[in-house]
Amino acid sequence: FWLKAQKVNPPVARVQPLFWIMSFKEQIVVDCRGHLLGRLASVLAKELLNGQQVVCVRTEDINISG
């Protein structure tokens, strides 16, 4: 007597729409005074790629080194 292996489908998980999972503020206001340009740019780029609106203030006081 041979047992045949049966494929069992995994249970289907309910997927919520992406806009329910991610909650954003309307805008993020960033005070750029005293921050390094490259590090600030990488943090802002990550927020922008996620779809967040970003407003930068006091950008004339960003530090540039190197």
C-alpha positions in Angstrom: 0.0 0.0 0.0 1.6 3.2 -1.2 0.7 6.6 0.2 0.5 9.4 -2.4 1.8 12.8 -1.3 -0.8 15.4 -1.9 -0.1 19.0 -2.4 -1.6 21.2 0.2 -2.2 24.8 -0.6 -1.1 27.2 2.1 -3.9 29.3 3.7 -4.4 32.5 1.9 -3.5 35.5 4.0 -5.7 38.6 3.7 -3.6 41.4 2.4 -4.6 44.9 3.4 -4.2 47.7 0.9 -0.9 49.4 1.2 -2.4 52.8 2.1 -4.0 51.3 5.2 -0.7 49.9 6.4 1.4 53.0 5.9 0.3 56.1 7.8 1.9 59.3 6.9 1.7 62.8 8.3 0.6 65.4 5.8 4.1 66.9 5.7 7.3 66.5 7.6 9.0 69.8 8.3 12.8 69.5 8.7 15.0 72.1 10.3 18.2 71.8 8.3 20.3 74.1 10.4 23.6 72.5 11.5 23.2 69.2 9.7 25.6 67.7 7.2 24.5 67.8 3.6 25.1 64.2 2.6 23.5 62.7 5.7 20.5 65.0 5.5 20.1 64.1 1.8 20.0 60.4 2.5 17.4 60.7 5.2 15.2 62.9 3.1 15.6 60.7 0.1 14.4 57.7 2.1 11.3 59.6 3.2 10.6 60.9 -0.3 10.9 57.4 -1.9 8.3 56.2 0.6 5.9 58.8 -0.7 6.1 61.2 2.3 5.9 65.0 1.6 8.9 66.8 3.1 9.4 70.6 3.7 13.0 71.8 4.4 13.5 75.1 6.3 16.6 77.1 7.2 18.5 75.4 4.4 21.1 78.2 4.2 22.7 76.9 7.4 23.5 73.4 6.1 27.1 72.3 6.8 29.1 71.0 3.8 32.4 69.2 4.6 35.0 67.5 2.6 
